[in-house]
Amino acid sequence: MVILKSTLSDIDSLFALYDEATAYMKQFTTTYWRGFERSLVETEIKEGRQYKIVENGQIACVFVITFNDATIWQEADADQAIYIHRIATNRSFSGNNYVQQIVKWAIAYALENGKDFVRLDTGADNEKINTYYQNCGFTFKGVTGITYTDDLPEHYKGGKFSLFEIDLKTLKP
């Protein structure tokens, strides 16, 4: 297993994983992805923020990072943080604990880059994933609603979102 930056040649595979993940989400929640603009994903790749986990020569999981998320985290966005978004696992690789690997990677990346927090959000109505993130080391920070704007993905419209973080200051000596 290796974590690498995604490339533009991966884009069709990324969207296939997003579609597969969306179908899976629909089994557990009403807050699921409703598609992403190809140009958004291309920008993330060009900026070096889109990552893939490769195992046995196949893309097993993907995720995106960003360093600001004021829409979701509001005033807490002023903190030095890395935000993880759009984790999607190839269903044929389910059960390999990729989120735990992403968390380890994100903690190391954040510490190397002077960040104090690793954060993520997810739909508040998906109890299964909310519990899983806590089991991966995140602390539940509450539920937030957001004001939807046109620059946000459609799934943020009208939903409530659970906030999770790992405070890296507690990990530093």
N, C-alpha and C positions, 0 to 999 in steps of 0.2 A: 504494500500500500504506500502510495506517495501522494502528497498534495502539491499540485502545480498550478500555475496561472493558466486560465483558459485562453484559447486562441480563437480568432475569427473562424477558423475551420471547424471548431467545435459547436458552432451556434445551432445547427440543426439538432444535434444531440442534446444540447441544453434545453431547447424548446420541447423536445420529446420527453425529457425528464420532467419539465414543468407540467406538461399535459398529464403525464402518469401520476404525478404527485397531486394534481388538482382532482383527478378522479378518486384517488384514495381519500383526500380530505373530505370530499362530499359524503363519505360514509360516516363521518364523525362530527361535522360542524356545518353551520350555515355560512360561516366566514371562510370562504375558500378563494383561491386565486381565480381571477376572471380574465386572464391573459395579460401579456406584457408586450409593449412596443419593441419591435426588433431593434430599433434605433437606440433604445435605452440599454439593452443588453450589449449591443455593439460598443456603446460608449463605455460601459463598465469594463469590457474586455480591453479596450484601448487604454483606459486609465489604470489597468493592472489591478482591478478590484474584484474580478470574477475568478473564482477558483474551482478546481475539480479535484476529486480524489480518484486516482486511477489504480485499479487492481486487476491483475491478470490481463493487462492491455486494454481494459474497458473502463469507460467512465462510470464509476460506481455511485458518485455523489457529487453535487455541486453546491456552492454557496457564494454569496457576495458579501463584501465588507464595505463599510463607509465610515467616515469619521465625524459626521454630523447627522442628526435626526431630530431636528427641532420640532417638526410636526408631531411626532409621537412623544418625544421626551421633554418637550417644552423647555422650561427654565433649566432643567438638569442637563440639557444639551450643552451648556456652558462648560461642563466637566470635560476633562481629557478622556475620551472613550473611543473604543472601536465598537461598531455595531454590526452584528451578523444578520443577514437577511437571506431569504429565499433558499433555504436548505431543501434540496430535493434529492432523494435517494432512489436509485434504480431498484425497483422492487425485487429483481433477481439477486440483489445484494443485501436485502433486508436482514436485520439481526446482527450486523457486523459492528454495531455501535459507532457509526461514523460521527454522530453528533459529539460523542465523547472525544473523538480524535480531533474534530474541529475545535472544540473547547480548549484542548491542550495546545493546539497550534495557535489559536487566537490569544491565549494567555501569553505564550512566548512572544508572539508578534507584538502584542500590546506593551509588554515589559521592555522589549528592545526599542520600541518607539516612544517611550515616555508617556504611555497612557495609564490612567488610573482605574479604568473600568472596562469590562467586556459586557456588552448588553445585547439583548434581543427582545423582540415582541412577537406575540402571536394572538390569534383570536381568543377572546376571553371565554367563549362558549365551548372550547375544545379541552375538556378536562383531562383527557388522555395525554395530550402533548404538554399541557401545563404541568402535570405531574412529572412527566418525563424530563422536562427542562430542569425542574428542581432536583431530580435524581442525578442530573449531569453536573450539579454544582452551582446552579444559579439560585439566587435568592429572589423570591417573588416580591415585587415592589408595589403592586397594586394594579388597578384597572384604570384605563384612561379612555376617554372618547376623543375624537379629533374633529376638527372642522375640515371637511373635504375640500380640496382644491383640485383644479384640472391637471396639475402636474403630478398628482398621486395616482398609483394604480387603482383600478376600479374597486378592488376588494376592500379598500379603506373607507368606502362610502357607507356611512350609517352604522359602523360597527363599534364595538368596545374591544379594547386590546389589553392583554395582560403584559406587564412589563417585568423583565427579569434582568438581573445584573450579577456580576462577580466583581467584588471590590478588591482590586489588586493590591491596595495599600495594606490589606490584611495578610497578604502573601509575602510581602517584602520583609527582609530582616530588620 
